[in-house]
Amino acid sequence: MLKHSKDIEAALLAALRELRRSGATAELLRSSLGTGLFKLDVDRPSWDNYFLSIATTVALRSDCTRSLVGAVVVDKNHRIRSTGYVGVAPGVTGCLEGACPRGRMTYQEFPSVEDYSNCISTHAERNALLYCDPEDRAGTTMYVTRKPCVFCKQLLFAEKVSKIVWYDSLQRICSEPLSG
């Protein structure tokens, strides 16, 4: 039985890979994707749905026991400049291996708040910017699987990202312009 969103997303992605491997038509693949998790349009996804679905897939790489978050930096020509997910620096023992004090706590022990002083991970938004060429950051849109925290929002503003797009708790697309 699939109890965790990570298990559900992984099962969906595995099913889609199998559909593609079996020679499924584009119509069948689109209708499979339109069933819920990715919130894609049945005929052809909007740019927001397209990039948010990519961010959802990127989130599966997250090295965090408490949260799966993915981010995609997209330029004005709808080209991906970089991606990022919650995690520690390469080669560093991460949350999934028990290295994060916050990750070893339940939500009852430490509720989800914007105090990350006991977290060793870097947020998806920051990681996406770290792997994006500095000259490519200005004027981009950042797609994130949830609303950025205040610190990430300040960083995106400072890096001249022009807009952020995310899913709210009801899986509706939300966006906010960043101007400076």
Rosetta blueprint (number, residue, H / E / L):
1 M L
2 L L
3 K L
4 H L
5 S H
6 K H
7 D H
8 I H
9 E H
10 A H
11 A H
12 L H
13 L H
14 A H
15 A H
16 L H
17 R H
18 E H
19 L H
20 R H
21 R H
22 S L
23 G L
24 A L
25 T L
26 A H
27 E H
28 L H
29 L H
30 R H
31 S H
32 S H
33 L H
34 G L
35 T L
36 G L
37 L L
38 F L
39 K L
40 L L
41 D L
42 V L
43 D L
44 R L
45 P L
46 S L
47 W H
48 D H
49 N H
50 Y H
51 F H
52 L H
53 S H
54 I H
55 A H
56 T H
57 T H
58 V H
59 A H
60 L L
61 R L
62 S L
63 D L
64 C L
65 T L
66 R L
67 S L
68 L L
69 V L
70 G E
71 A E
72 V E
73 V E
74 V E
75 D L
76 K L
77 N L
78 H L
79 R L
80 I E
81 R E
82 S E
83 T E
84 G E
85 Y E
86 V L
87 G E
88 V L
89 A L
90 P L
91 G L
92 V L
93 T L
94 G L
95 C H
96 L H
97 E H
98 G L
99 A L
100 C L
101 P L
102 R H
103 G H
104 R H
105 M L
106 T L
107 Y L
108 Q L
109 E L
110 F L
111 P L
112 S L
113 V L
114 E L
115 D L
116 Y L
117 S L
118 N L
119 C L
120 I L
121 S L
122 T E
123 H L
124 A H
125 E H
126 R H
127 N H
128 A H
129 L H
130 L H
131 Y L
132 C L
133 D L
134 P H
135 E H
136 D H
137 R L
138 A L
139 G L
140 T L
141 T E
142 M E
143 Y E
144 V E
145 T L
146 R L
147 K L
148 P L
149 C L
150 V H
151 F H
152 C H
153 K H
154 Q H
155 L H
156 L H
157 F H
158 A H
159 E L
160 K L
161 V L
162 S L
163 K E
164 I E
165 V E
166 W E
167 Y E
168 D L
169 S L
170 L L
171 Q L
172 R L
173 I E
174 C E
175 S E
176 E E
177 P E
178 L L
179 S L
180 G L
